[in-house]
């Protein structure tokens, strides 16, 4: 089965759920950001999760994307993406 592909971006996108990854003290963390407009009336304000372990943030983004049938983009300046999650690519 082909790996899932996720676009890497430099900032949150208005038309996608953004998984924002970071690193601090050798540990990887993530936040999930979802624009209210993307949620089809389910959210009044933009959603920003608490800081989670990177793997938990990834899983949260996947669950939310499946619920909303929305794309996911990844903000990963720290380079903490894990290959097991899929292919991370950048649009040229």
N, C-alpha and C positions, 0 to 999 in steps of 0.2 A: 504494500500500500504506500502511495507517495506521502511524503511528510507534509504537514500543514505549512503554509507560507504566510509570513507576517511582514508587513512593510515597516521599515525603521524610519522614524521621523525625528525632527529636532524639537518639536513642540506639539502640544495636544491639538487634535484636529476636530473641527466642528461636525464632521460627518462620520465619525467613528468613535468607538470606545478606545481610549488610550491607556495602555499599560505603561506606566512610568517607573522604570527601574533605577535603583541607585545602590551605592555601596558605602558602608561606613564601618570602620574598625574590622575590616575583613569579612563582614557579613553583608549579604545581598538582601535588599528590601524592595518593595514595590507598592504603588498606589494605583487604583483604578479610577479613571475619570470618565464620566458619561455625560454628554451634553443633554439637557432637558429636552431639547427639540428632537433628539434622536429616539427618545423613549416613547414617542407616540402618545403623549398625554399622561403617562404613568408617573412622571416627575414634574414637580412645580419648579424646582431649581436644579441646576447642574449637580450631579452626584460626584463626590470625591471620597473615596474610601479612607479609612485610617491606614497608617503604614502597617504593612503586613510582611511576613517573610516572603521572599520573591516567588517561591513556588506557590504559596497560598494566594498571592496577588494574581498570578497567572491563572490559577484555577478559578478564581472569582471572575476574572475578565472573560474566560471561556463560558462560564455559566450565564453571565449577563448577556453576552453576545448571542448565545443560543436562545435565551428567552426573548430578546428583542429582535433577533434575526438581523444583527448589525455587525459590521466589520470591526476588526481589532487592528490597531496600529501600535507600535512599540517605540517608546522613547528610552534609549539605553546609552547615554553618554559614558557611563561607567564600564560598559562592556561585560555585564553580568549575565547576559542571555545564555541559556543552557541548550545545547544541541538537541537534547531529548525532547524539547518542546516543539521543535520544527525548524524550518529554514527562516532566517532573518535576512531580508534583502532590502536594498535601498533603490528607490526609483531614480533613474538617471535623467 
